[in-house]
Amino acid sequence: MQPHQLNPLIEPQFDAVTDFILNNLGSNVPLVEKMGHYIVESGGKRLRPLLALLSANACGYKGELHIRLAAVIEFIHTATLLHDDVVDNSELRRGNATANAKWGNAPSVLVGDFLYSRSFQIMVEIGRMEIMQVISNATTVIAEGEVLQLLNQRNPDTTEDSYMQVILGKTAMLFEAATECGAILADSTTAEREALRLYGRYIGIAFQITDDVMDYLSTADEMGKNVGDDLAEGKATLPLIRAMQVGTDEERQLIRNAIRQGGLDDLQPILNIVKRSGAIEYAQNAANEQVELAKSALSAIADSSFKDTLLTLAELAAARKK
């Protein structure tokens, strides 16, 4: 079951978002439209726009602008994916060839820019300055998070705090913007807006930690990307950071060298170290802690089927297999 199928009341709204996205990829440049459709239609659960819809509904919103808001969130997310794959030299995403693998880096960057621009055009149509403030701030923080991750690349001395700062910026910030803007659109109370903002932040952190754990557990088919990508790129994610903290001197040195050099020459021995060190369980527990924080944040939101779905999605963020 896809996340949007958890609540029958949200399904038609979710379908409306999909239609709106596809209808707003038009461009006078055929390659822009072709690449835009490719990346948007290549799969993915569209969790971020779904959260925007659910947050607006949970606060009693009755209009239709949340469809546009959800599309804005998805356009921004898609733009970040295009740029990320260029930065990481990725060749596989969601089980398909990345746009940069098919068309090259330059078109991918430029089409990503197009999607960013399109998202801000739609925000102007929504006409809510508070929403523009939140999302413009979010895009700035996301860019900073990506730069920080780049600086941490091939750095075996990356700390757990630095890792958390990266994932808060590059991943959790858009989740947070999606849920907070849903509340803003519904003219919610200050308490409701803050509750949903925090919910988005916590679920986003849980989502990314779980994604990083999966890099050491799943097959390529399960993940939709190449297993070991993080190690190959020299990214010190939480499982590796923890394994270095508790491993032997020899194990620590092997991981440090692998992070510093990048590549997959030592993938199997490092997989073994990560698994037997308890680093997987440590990271999963960290994700579960964020889930509990997300669920607690929703105590300020009135009971409804939409709140129930938000609670379920929080649990799924740390329990997913792909």
N, C-alpha and C positions, 0 to 999 in steps of 0.2 A: 504493500500500500504506500502510495506517495503521501508526503506530509499534508498536502492540500486536501486529500481525501479523508482526513481525520474528522472534518466537520462539514456536513452536507450544506450548511448555510454559507460556507465560504467558497465552495467550489465554483458557482457561477461567477463570483467576483474574480476569482483566480483566472478563470477562462477569459474574462473580460480584459484582464491585465495582459495575458498572452496576445490577444487580438490587438490591443492597443500598441504593444511593443512592435509587433510585426508590421502594423500599419504606419509606424513612425520611423522605419528604417530607410525610408525613401531618400534618394540622393540623385543629383544630376550626373554623378560619377558612378558608372555601373559597378566598378570594383568595390566601392564603399558599401553599396547595398548588398553585393554578393558576399563579402566578408562578414558584414553585420549579420546577415541571415545565417551564415554558417556557424558563427560562434554562439548566437542566441539559440539556434535550433539543435545544437550538438549535445543536448542533455542537461543534467543538473536539476536539482529539486526546486530551485528558485525559493530557497528558504527565506532570504532577506526580504523580498517583496511580500511574501506570505506573512511575515511578521508585521510588516507595515499595515496590511489589511486587518489582521487580527487585533492589533493594538487599537486601531481606529474603532473597530466594532466593539471591542471590550469597553471603550469609553463612550459608547452610545452614538457613534457617528451615523448619520442617515443619508448623507449626500453621495456624490459620485467622484469627488476629487481624489479620494484615496486610491482610485484606479490609476490615475496619473502619478500620484506619489509613489506607488509601488513600482511603476514603470521607471521612474527616475532612479530609484534605488537599484533596479536591475541593470539599467544602462551604465550607471557608475561602476557597479560590480563587474560587468562585462568589460568595461574599459580597463579596469585594473588587471583583469585576467590577461588581456592582450599585452599589456605592458609587462606584467610579471613574466610571461612566457618568453618574451624577448630578453629580459634581464637574466633569466635563469637558463636560457638556451634550451628550453623544454621542447620536446618533440611529441609528447602525448599528454592529452588532458581529456578526462571523461571517456576514456577508451578510444578517442579519435585523435588524428593528427592535429597538432596545434596550428593556428592560423599562420604563425611565422614559419612553421615547417612547410606549409603549402604555398605561401605567397612571399615569404621573406620578411625580414625584420622591419624594414622601412615602412611598407604598407601596414603592418600590424600596429606600429606606433601611431601612424597617422590616422588610422581608422579608430584606434582607441581615443585619440584626441577628438575625433568627430563625435563619438558616443558621449564623451564628457560634455561637449558643447550642446548636443541635443538634449541632454538631461537638464541643463540650465535653461534652455529654451522652454522646456515643459514646466520647470519650476516657476518661470515668469507667468505662464498661463495659470498656474495654481494661484498665484498672487498673494502668498502669505510670507511676509518678510521674516517672521520667526523661523519658518521652515528653511528659507534661503540661508539664514544665519547659521542654523544647525548643520545643514548639508555642506555649505561652503567651508565651515570650520572642519567638518569631518574629512573632506577631501584633502585639506591641508595636512591634517594629522596622519592620514593614510599615506600620503607622499613621504612625510617625515619617517614614518614607520618603515617604509620600504628602503629608504636611504640608510636608516639605522641597521636594518638587516644586512644590507650590502656591506656596511662597515664591519659588522660582526662576522661576515663570511670568512671562513678559513681562520677564525680566531678561536683556538681551543680554550682560551681564558674567559670566554663569554660566561657571565654569571647567570644564575637563575633569575635575578631581578632584571637584568638586561634583556633576557629572553622574554620575560613577561611584558616588559615595556614594548618590545617589538610586536608581539601578537596583539597587545592592546591597540596599538596604532594601526597595523596593517590589516587586521581582521575584525577585532571587536568593535572598532569605531563605526563601521558601516552598519553592523547589527544595532548598535546603540542609536545611531541616527534614524534608522528605520522605525524602531519602536517609539522613540521620543516624538518623531514627526507625526506618527499616527495619532498620538495623544494630542499634539498641538492642533492637528486638523479638526479634532473632535471638540476643541475648546474645553479640554479637561481641566480639572483642578491642578494646582501646583503639586499636590501630593501624588495624584495619578500620573502626571507627567514624569515626575522624578522616579516613581516606582517603575514605570515602563522603560525609562532611560537606563536604570540600573539593571533591570531584567535583560535588556538587550546587550549590555556590556558583559554581564556574567555568562550568558549563553554563548556569546561570541568567543570568549576566552575558552570555555569548555569545548566548543566546536574545534578550535584550532589545536588545542592540546591533544584532543582525540585524533585529529588528522595527522599530527606528528607521531603519535603512537602507532598509527596504522602503517606508517612507513617501515616499521620494523616487524609487522605481524602479517600483513595481507599479501596476496598475490597481485600481480599487475591487473588481472581481470577484475578482481574485487575492488581495487582502488581506482581504476581508470587512468592510472598514470604508472610510470615505471617505479618498481620497488627500489628503494635505496637512493632515490633522487636527492633527498636532503643530504645524505652522506656524500654523494657524488659532488654536490655543490659546496661542500664544506660548511654546512649549516649545523651549528651546535644547538640542536633542539633539546627539549627537556629529558627525553630518555637518555641521550648521550651525556648531558650534563650530570645527571644523577649517577649514571654508570661510572663516570670518572670520579665522582665523589666517594663512592663506596668500593670501587674495584681495587685490585692489587696494583702495585707500581707498574708491573709489566702490562697489565690490561689498560691502565690509564695512559701509558706511553703509546700503546698501539692506537688508541682512540685519538689521542692528541695528534699523532702523525697523520692519521687518516683525515682529520678535519683540516689540518694545515695544508695537506697536499691535494685534497679532493680526490675524486675517482672512487672506484669500487674494488680495488685490488684486495682489500681486506674485509670485504662486506660480510662474508660468512662468519669468520671468527668474531667480528664485532657484533653481528646478530646474536651469536651465542652468548657473548659477554652481557649484552643488554638484557637478554632473557633471564639468565641465571643470577644476575645481580639484584633483581627485584626492581629494576628501573621502570619496567613496564607497569607494574602494579603501583609504583610511586606516582607515575604520571597519570595513570587512570584515577587514582585517589584525588589528585589535584584537580582533575576535570570534574569529578563528582562533587568536590567541595564547591566549585563554581555553580554547578547545577542547583545545589541546595540554596546557595545565595540567591540565584535567579528565582527560584520558587518562593523563597521568603519575601522577596521584593514585591511579589504580586499580592501580598496580604492587603495592600491599600486599594486593590481593584475589586469592584463589586463582582459577586459570583455570576457567572454566565457560561454558556457553552464555549464562548470565545476564550474566556479565561481558562477553562478546562483544557482547551486545545493548546494554549500557551504553556500550561504546566506539563502537558504530555510532550511537547516539542523540547522543553528543557531536558527532560529525561532522555529523549532520543539523541540529543546532541552529544552525549557522552557514551551512548550505547550503540551507535551506528557501526556498521561494518564497512561502509564505503561512502 
